[in-house]
Amino acid sequence: MQVGCQGLIDFSHSNQRLVFLSSFDNIEVIPVLHRNTISFIGMEKRDKYLAARVLEDKFVTLDKHNVLRTWGVLTGKIRMQWNLRDNNTG
């Protein structure tokens, strides 16, 4: 019989990290590095945006021209785009 730690690796969707038990006293939490370098198709330089946020599997931005865009986090492809200035009823 072999005594040891749990050797399974778990992926946390909530914080996008790999998690595993490295010893009986330690849990290792490791970021998935390739996700930090993904390029979003059609995205301008970061200073052109007023706000950006990751919501579940989407990256959402609001630019200085009142355009709201969403990209898929895993693919980098644009999903939707709304011009909020065109929808202004005030």
Backbone as numpy.savetxt, mean C-alpha at the origin, in Angstrom:
# Nx Ny Nz CAx CAy CAz Cx Cy Cz
11.37 -37.31 18.37 10.53 -36.13 18.37 11.42 -34.89 18.37
11.06 -33.92 17.53 11.84 -32.69 17.41 11.11 -31.56 18.13
11.85 -30.80 18.93 11.28 -29.65 19.64 11.83 -28.40 18.98
10.96 -27.45 18.68 11.41 -26.22 18.05 10.30 -25.21 17.96
10.52 -24.18 17.16 9.56 -23.09 17.00 8.63 -23.36 15.83
7.60 -22.60 15.80 6.67 -22.63 14.68 7.41 -22.10 13.45
7.51 -22.89 12.41 8.28 -22.50 11.23 7.47 -21.83 10.14
6.19 -21.63 10.36 5.34 -21.03 9.33 5.52 -19.52 9.27
5.43 -19.00 8.07 5.49 -17.55 7.86 4.09 -17.07 7.55
3.66 -16.02 8.23 2.33 -15.45 8.03 2.48 -14.08 7.37
1.54 -13.73 6.50 1.53 -12.42 5.87 0.36 -11.63 6.45
0.65 -10.48 7.04 -0.37 -9.63 7.62 -0.87 -8.65 6.57
-2.12 -8.77 6.17 -2.68 -7.87 5.16 -2.89 -6.46 5.72
-3.13 -6.36 7.02 -3.41 -5.04 7.61 -2.19 -4.13 7.60
-0.99 -4.68 7.80 0.19 -3.82 7.80 1.23 -4.21 6.75
0.88 -5.16 5.87 1.74 -5.55 4.74 3.12 -6.00 5.22
3.16 -6.89 6.20 4.41 -7.40 6.75 4.40 -8.92 6.82
5.58 -9.51 6.71 5.76 -10.94 6.95 6.05 -11.12 8.44
5.44 -12.13 9.04 5.58 -12.36 10.47 5.90 -13.83 10.71
6.90 -14.10 11.57 7.19 -15.47 11.95 7.81 -15.52 13.34
7.68 -16.64 13.98 8.23 -16.86 15.31 9.65 -17.39 15.13
10.66 -16.56 15.49 12.05 -16.95 15.29 12.61 -17.75 16.45
12.04 -17.60 17.64 12.42 -18.39 18.81 11.21 -18.39 19.74
11.36 -19.04 20.86 10.24 -19.07 21.80 9.97 -17.70 22.40
10.94 -16.79 22.32 10.80 -15.46 22.92 10.65 -14.34 21.91
10.89 -14.59 20.62 10.92 -13.52 19.62 9.97 -13.77 18.46
9.31 -12.70 18.04 8.52 -12.70 16.81 9.19 -11.70 15.87
9.47 -12.12 14.66 10.09 -11.25 13.66 9.00 -10.66 12.76
9.03 -9.36 12.57 8.10 -8.65 11.69 8.95 -7.96 10.63
8.76 -8.35 9.37 9.63 -7.89 8.29 8.78 -7.24 7.19
9.13 -6.01 6.76 8.40 -5.42 5.63 8.73 -6.14 4.33
7.77 -6.16 3.43 8.01 -6.74 2.11 8.61 -5.63 1.26
9.91 -5.69 1.04 10.64 -4.56 0.47 10.24 -4.21 -0.96
9.94 -5.19 -1.80 9.63 -4.86 -3.18 8.38 -4.02 -3.31
7.49 -4.04 -2.33 6.28 -3.22 -2.39 6.58 -1.75 -2.18
7.72 -1.43 -1.60 8.07 -0.03 -1.37 8.60 0.65 -2.63
8.93 -0.11 -3.65 9.54 0.47 -4.85 8.64 0.40 -6.07
7.38 0.03 -5.90 6.49 -0.10 -7.06 6.20 1.29 -7.63
6.18 1.39 -8.93 5.85 2.64 -9.61 4.39 2.61 -10.01
3.70 3.69 -9.70 2.29 3.78 -10.08 2.21 4.41 -11.46
1.56 3.75 -12.38 1.51 4.15 -13.78 0.80 5.50 -13.91
1.45 6.46 -14.53 0.86 7.77 -14.77 0.95 8.73 -13.59
1.64 8.34 -12.54 1.74 9.21 -11.37 2.79 10.29 -11.60
2.44 11.53 -11.20 3.37 12.65 -11.31 4.30 12.67 -10.10
5.18 13.65 -10.03 6.07 13.79 -8.88 5.24 14.03 -7.62
5.78 13.58 -6.50 5.03 13.62 -5.23 4.62 15.03 -4.82
5.37 16.06 -5.20 5.02 17.42 -4.78 3.79 17.97 -5.50
3.27 17.27 -6.49 2.07 17.68 -7.22 0.79 17.28 -6.49
0.91 16.52 -5.39 -0.25 15.97 -4.68 -0.44 16.65 -3.33
-1.71 16.85 -2.98 -2.05 17.41 -1.69 -2.14 16.33 -0.61
-2.60 15.15 -1.01 -2.78 14.06 -0.04 -2.63 12.72 -0.74
-2.19 11.73 0.04 -2.07 10.37 -0.46 -2.30 9.42 0.71
-2.95 8.29 0.40 -3.23 7.32 1.46 -3.45 5.94 0.86
-3.05 4.92 1.60 -3.31 3.54 1.20 -4.56 3.09 1.95
-5.57 2.64 1.22 -6.80 2.10 1.78 -6.98 0.68 1.25
-6.78 -0.29 2.13 -6.84 -1.71 1.76 -5.86 -1.98 0.63
-6.34 -2.32 -0.56 -5.45 -2.64 -1.68 -5.36 -1.51 -2.70
-5.74 -0.28 -2.28 -5.74 0.87 -3.19 -4.82 1.97 -2.65
-4.15 2.67 -3.57 -3.39 3.87 -3.26 -4.18 5.03 -3.82
-4.59 5.97 -2.96 -5.49 7.06 -3.35 -4.75 8.38 -3.21
-4.87 9.25 -4.23 -4.24 10.57 -4.19 -5.24 11.66 -4.57
-4.99 12.84 -4.07 -5.70 14.05 -4.47 -4.64 15.04 -4.91
-4.71 15.49 -6.18 -3.68 16.41 -6.66 -4.13 17.86 -6.54
-3.26 18.78 -6.91 -3.52 20.21 -6.78 -4.57 20.73 -7.75
-4.98 19.91 -8.71 -6.02 20.28 -9.68 -7.37 19.65 -9.32
-7.51 19.17 -8.08 -8.73 18.53 -7.58 -9.09 17.25 -8.33
-8.09 16.49 -8.70 -8.32 15.20 -9.35 -7.98 14.11 -8.34
-8.95 13.24 -8.09 -8.79 12.12 -7.17 -8.54 10.87 -8.00
-7.45 10.15 -7.70 -7.09 8.95 -8.46 -6.85 7.79 -7.50
-7.14 6.58 -7.99 -6.79 5.38 -7.23 -6.00 4.43 -8.12
-4.99 3.79 -7.52 -4.17 2.78 -8.18 -4.26 1.49 -7.39
-4.06 0.38 -8.06 -3.93 -0.90 -7.38 -2.54 -1.00 -6.76
-2.46 -1.31 -5.48 -1.17 -1.37 -4.79 -0.29 -2.48 -5.35
-0.86 -3.61 -5.69 -0.07 -4.74 -6.15 0.41 -4.60 -7.59
-0.41 -3.96 -8.45 -0.07 -3.88 -9.86 0.50 -2.53 -10.29
0.16 -1.46 -9.57 0.58 -0.12 -9.97 -0.29 0.48 -11.05
-1.33 -0.24 -11.48 -2.22 0.26 -12.54 -3.28 1.17 -11.96
-3.62 2.22 -12.73 -4.66 3.14 -12.29 -6.01 2.44 -12.38
-6.82 2.61 -11.34 -8.14 1.99 -11.30 -9.24 2.98 -11.67
-9.25 4.14 -11.02 -10.29 5.13 -11.28 -9.72 6.53 -11.15
-10.42 7.48 -11.76 -10.01 8.88 -11.72 -11.26 9.74 -11.73
-11.34 10.73 -10.82 -12.47 11.65 -10.76 -11.95 13.06 -10.74
-12.52 13.92 -11.58 -12.22 15.35 -11.53 -13.26 15.98 -10.62
-12.86 16.31 -9.40 -13.80 16.84 -8.42 -14.26 18.25 -8.76
-13.48 18.98 -9.54 -13.88 20.32 -9.95 -15.11 20.25 -10.86
-15.21 19.25 -11.74 -16.37 19.08 -12.62 -17.62 18.73 -11.86
-17.48 18.11 -10.68 -18.63 17.67 -9.89 -19.05 18.69 -8.86
-18.43 19.86 -8.85 -18.74 20.90 -7.86 -20.08 21.52 -8.20
-21.04 21.42 -7.28 -22.38 21.94 -7.52 -22.56 23.29 -6.83
-21.54 23.80 -6.12 -21.67 25.06 -5.36 -21.37 26.19 -6.17
